[in-house]
Amino acid sequence: MKKQDSYSKYKKGLFLLPAAALGLMAWQAPLVSAASVTSAEQAQNVHVEAVQNQTQAAAALKTEQQAKTADSAAGVEAENAGSQAESVKPVPVMKRVQALDAAKASQAETRHADGNIEVQLEYLDGRFFKKRNVDLYNVHVYKQYKELGALSLHYGLTFERALGYTTEDDIYRDAEAVGFGPSYMLRWTKHVSGKLDASLDATGSVLAYNHAHPGNGRAFGFLWRIGPRLTYNYTARDALSLAYLFHHSSNGFSTHNPGYNGVGFSLGFTHWY
């Protein structure tokens, strides 16, 4: 009887083992499922975060590219604006220069329509010869008749008053004389600024004297002058000028030709009509 009871208990134990295993498996299934779900959710969250990070990085890159594009476009526009400003800016300056040139040309045409009359008063001190001390007090009157660019041509008359003496061969001779004759002048002029002009004058006069001049000379001679002149145009038709000139006087012959030189100042007045 006891043996039969033991067998029955053993048989029941064998029957309960599979049921216990199935129960244990059924109890562990939700835990495994929850763990797998949690792992899946974590993986999905990681994936979502990665996608979000990529999206944010792409958005940031796009924003940066847009900013660079905007900066580049702004730079191009600024450069174009600067180029346009540079191309446009000289236009008013050119117009002003052209207007000034036109005004000057018009003024020159007005002033030089019929030419001008110029009167020069000068004193030339005898220099460079110890035995020929002759000073000149001259009056020149010129009329401008032609312009060739910066070069102007003038013809006129010269009146000369000579005072002094010579001591050639240790003989004192009076050099006082009066001379008169035609004259010709070449003048190269350059505008300096405003109403101021600078020029270089070169003149030649043929003079007849009231007697042989200087002592032991002849009753005729030549007067050559050259030097710079500064002219101030104080009105549209009137000007004052001052020159520093070198002169040479002689008659051109090899004998009876005690030529002499000198330097001095010339004061001029010019009127255009």
C-alpha positions as CSV (number, residue, x, y, z in Angstrom):
1,M,0.0,0.0,0.0
2,K,2.8,2.4,0.9
3,K,4.6,1.4,-2.3
4,Q,1.5,2.3,-4.3
5,D,1.2,5.7,-2.6
6,S,4.8,6.5,-3.3
7,Y,4.4,5.6,-6.9
8,S,1.3,7.8,-7.1
9,K,3.2,10.8,-5.6
10,Y,6.1,10.2,-8.0
11,K,3.7,10.1,-10.9
12,K,2.0,13.3,-9.8
13,G,5.4,14.9,-9.4
14,L,6.3,14.0,-12.9
15,F,3.0,15.4,-14.1
16,L,3.5,18.7,-12.3
17,L,7.0,19.3,-13.6
18,P,5.9,20.1,-17.2
19,A,3.1,22.3,-15.8
20,A,5.5,24.2,-13.6
21,A,7.8,24.7,-16.6
22,L,5.0,26.0,-18.7
23,G,3.9,28.3,-15.9
24,L,7.4,29.6,-15.5
25,M,7.7,30.2,-19.2
26,A,4.3,31.9,-19.3
27,W,5.5,34.2,-16.4
28,Q,8.8,35.0,-18.1
29,A,7.2,35.8,-21.5
30,P,5.8,39.3,-20.5
31,L,9.2,40.2,-19.0
32,V,11.0,39.2,-22.2
33,S,8.4,41.0,-24.3
34,A,8.7,44.1,-22.2
35,A,12.5,44.0,-22.4
36,S,12.3,43.6,-26.2
37,V,9.8,46.4,-26.5
38,T,12.0,48.6,-24.3
39,S,15.0,47.7,-26.5
40,A,13.0,48.5,-29.6
41,E,11.8,51.7,-28.3
42,Q,15.4,52.7,-27.3
43,A,16.6,51.8,-30.8
44,Q,13.8,53.7,-32.3
45,N,14.6,56.7,-30.1
46,V,18.2,56.5,-31.0
47,H,17.2,56.4,-34.7
48,V,14.9,59.3,-34.2
49,E,17.6,61.3,-32.4
50,A,20.0,60.5,-35.2
51,V,17.5,61.6,-37.8
52,Q,16.8,64.8,-35.9
53,N,20.5,65.5,-35.5
54,Q,21.0,64.9,-39.3
55,T,18.0,67.2,-40.0
56,Q,19.4,69.9,-37.7
57,A,22.8,69.6,-39.2
58,A,21.4,69.8,-42.7
59,A,19.3,72.8,-41.7
60,A,22.3,74.5,-40.1
61,L,24.4,73.8,-43.2
62,K,21.7,75.2,-45.4
63,T,21.4,78.3,-43.3
64,E,25.2,78.7,-43.4
65,Q,25.1,78.3,-47.2
66,Q,22.3,80.8,-47.5
67,A,24.2,83.2,-45.3
68,K,27.3,82.8,-47.5
69,T,25.2,83.2,-50.6
70,A,23.6,86.3,-49.2
71,D,27.1,87.7,-48.2
72,S,28.4,86.9,-51.7
73,A,25.4,88.5,-53.3
74,A,25.8,91.6,-51.1
75,G,29.5,91.8,-52.0
76,V,28.8,91.5,-55.7
77,E,26.1,94.2,-55.4
78,A,28.5,96.4,-53.4
79,E,31.2,95.8,-56.0
80,N,28.8,96.5,-58.8
81,A,27.6,99.6,-57.0
82,G,31.2,100.7,-56.5
83,S,31.9,100.1,-60.2
84,Q,28.8,102.0,-61.2
85,A,29.8,104.8,-58.8
86,E,33.3,104.9,-60.3
87,S,31.9,104.8,-63.8
88,V,29.3,107.4,-63.0
89,K,31.4,109.7,-60.7
90,P,33.8,111.0,-63.4
91,V,30.9,112.1,-65.6
92,P,30.0,115.3,-63.6
93,V,33.8,116.0,-63.3
94,M,34.2,115.6,-67.0
95,K,31.2,117.8,-67.6
96,R,32.6,120.5,-65.4
97,V,36.0,120.3,-67.1
98,Q,34.4,120.4,-70.5
99,A,32.3,123.3,-69.4
100,L,35.4,125.1,-68.1
101,D,37.3,124.4,-71.3
102,A,34.3,125.6,-73.3
103,A,34.1,128.8,-71.2
104,K,37.8,129.4,-71.6
105,A,37.7,128.8,-75.3
106,S,34.7,131.1,-75.6
107,Q,36.5,133.7,-73.5
108,A,39.6,133.3,-75.6
109,E,37.6,133.7,-78.8
110,T,36.0,136.8,-77.3
111,R,39.3,138.3,-76.2
112,H,41.2,137.3,-79.3
113,A,38.5,138.0,-81.9
114,D,40.3,141.1,-83.2
115,G,43.6,140.7,-81.4
116,N,45.1,143.0,-78.8
117,I,47.4,145.9,-78.2
118,E,50.2,145.6,-75.8
119,V,52.4,148.3,-74.4
120,Q,55.7,147.5,-72.7
121,L,57.8,149.9,-70.6
122,E,61.3,148.6,-69.7
123,Y,64.6,149.4,-68.2
124,L,67.6,147.4,-69.2
125,D,70.8,147.9,-67.3
126,G,74.2,147.5,-69.1
127,R,76.1,144.5,-68.0
128,F,78.9,142.0,-68.9
129,F,81.2,144.6,-70.6
130,K,83.5,146.7,-68.4
131,K,84.1,149.3,-71.2
132,R,80.6,149.5,-72.5
133,N,78.2,150.8,-69.9
134,V,75.0,151.6,-71.7
135,D,71.5,151.6,-70.2
136,L,68.3,151.5,-72.2
137,Y,64.9,153.0,-71.5
138,N,62.5,151.5,-74.0
139,V,58.8,151.6,-75.0
140,H,57.4,148.8,-77.2
141,V,53.9,148.7,-78.7
142,Y,52.8,145.3,-80.2
143,K,49.7,144.1,-81.9
144,Q,48.9,140.4,-81.8
145,Y,47.8,139.2,-85.2
146,K,47.9,135.4,-85.0
147,E,47.8,132.4,-82.7
148,L,49.2,129.0,-83.4
149,G,48.2,127.0,-80.3
150,A,50.3,128.2,-77.4
151,L,52.4,130.4,-79.7
152,S,51.3,133.9,-80.6
153,L,52.7,136.3,-83.2
154,H,53.0,140.0,-82.7
155,Y,54.3,143.0,-84.7
156,G,54.9,146.5,-83.5
157,L,57.3,149.4,-82.9
158,T,60.2,150.1,-80.6
159,F,61.2,153.5,-79.2
160,E,64.6,153.5,-77.5
161,R,66.4,156.0,-75.3
162,A,70.0,155.0,-74.6
163,L,72.2,156.6,-72.0
164,G,75.8,155.8,-71.0
165,Y,79.3,155.7,-72.3
166,T,82.1,153.5,-73.7
167,T,85.8,153.5,-73.0
168,E,87.1,151.5,-75.9
169,D,90.8,152.0,-76.5
170,D,90.8,154.0,-73.3
171,I,88.8,156.7,-75.0
172,Y,85.7,158.0,-73.4
173,R,82.7,158.2,-75.8
174,D,79.2,159.3,-75.1
175,A,76.6,156.6,-75.8
176,E,73.5,158.8,-75.6
177,A,71.1,158.2,-78.5
178,V,67.5,157.9,-79.6
179,G,66.4,155.0,-81.7
180,F,63.1,154.1,-83.4
181,G,62.0,151.2,-85.6
182,P,59.9,148.1,-86.3
183,S,59.8,145.2,-84.0
184,Y,58.5,141.6,-84.0
185,M,57.7,139.3,-81.0
186,L,57.1,135.6,-80.6
187,R,55.4,134.5,-77.4
188,W,54.8,131.0,-76.0
189,T,52.2,131.1,-73.3
190,K,51.0,128.5,-70.7
191,H,48.1,129.0,-68.4
192,V,49.2,128.6,-64.7
193,S,46.1,129.0,-62.7
194,G,43.0,131.2,-62.3
195,K,43.9,134.5,-64.0
196,L,47.6,133.9,-64.2
197,D,49.6,133.0,-67.3
198,A,53.3,132.4,-67.9
199,S,55.1,133.0,-71.1
200,L,58.4,133.2,-72.8
201,D,59.0,136.2,-75.0
202,A,61.6,136.5,-77.8
203,T,61.7,139.9,-79.7
204,G,63.8,141.6,-82.3
205,S,63.8,145.2,-83.3
206,V,65.6,147.1,-86.1
207,L,66.4,150.6,-85.0
208,A,67.6,153.8,-86.6
209,Y,69.5,156.2,-84.3
210,N,69.8,159.9,-84.4
211,H,73.6,159.5,-84.8
212,A,76.3,156.8,-84.5
213,H,75.5,154.6,-81.5
214,P,77.3,153.8,-79.4
215,G,80.5,155.9,-79.8
216,N,82.5,154.6,-82.8
217,G,79.4,152.6,-83.9
218,R,76.8,153.1,-86.6
219,A,73.5,155.0,-86.9
220,F,71.5,151.8,-86.9
221,G,71.4,148.6,-85.0
222,F,69.5,145.6,-83.7
223,L,67.9,145.0,-80.3
224,W,67.3,141.4,-79.3
225,R,65.5,140.5,-76.1
226,I,64.4,137.2,-74.5
227,G,63.0,136.2,-71.1
228,P,60.1,134.9,-69.1
229,R,57.0,137.0,-68.5
230,L,54.2,136.6,-65.9
231,T,50.7,137.9,-66.9
232,Y,47.8,138.7,-64.6
233,N,44.4,138.9,-66.4
234,Y,42.5,141.2,-64.0
235,T,39.5,141.5,-66.4
236,A,38.2,139.6,-69.4
237,R,39.9,142.1,-71.7
238,D,42.8,143.6,-69.7
239,A,46.0,142.3,-68.3
240,L,49.2,143.4,-66.6
241,S,52.5,141.6,-67.0
242,L,56.0,141.7,-65.6
243,A,59.1,140.2,-67.4
244,Y,62.8,139.8,-66.7
245,L,64.7,140.1,-69.9
246,F,68.2,139.7,-71.3
247,H,69.1,141.9,-74.3
248,H,71.9,142.3,-76.8
249,S,72.4,145.3,-79.0
250,S,74.7,145.5,-82.0
251,N,74.7,146.5,-85.7
252,G,75.8,143.1,-87.0
253,F,79.0,144.3,-88.7
254,S,82.5,143.2,-87.9
255,T,83.8,146.7,-87.6
256,H,82.5,149.8,-85.9
257,N,80.2,147.5,-83.9
258,P,80.7,148.0,-80.1
259,G,77.8,145.8,-79.1
260,Y,76.6,145.7,-75.6
261,N,74.4,143.5,-73.4
262,G,72.2,144.1,-70.4
263,V,69.3,142.7,-68.2
264,G,66.3,144.4,-66.7
265,F,62.6,144.4,-66.1
266,S,59.7,145.0,-68.5
267,L,56.2,146.1,-67.4
268,G,53.4,145.4,-69.8
269,F,49.7,146.4,-70.3
270,T,47.5,144.5,-72.7
271,H,44.0,145.3,-73.9
272,W,41.9,142.9,-76.1
273,Y,39.3,144.4,-78.3
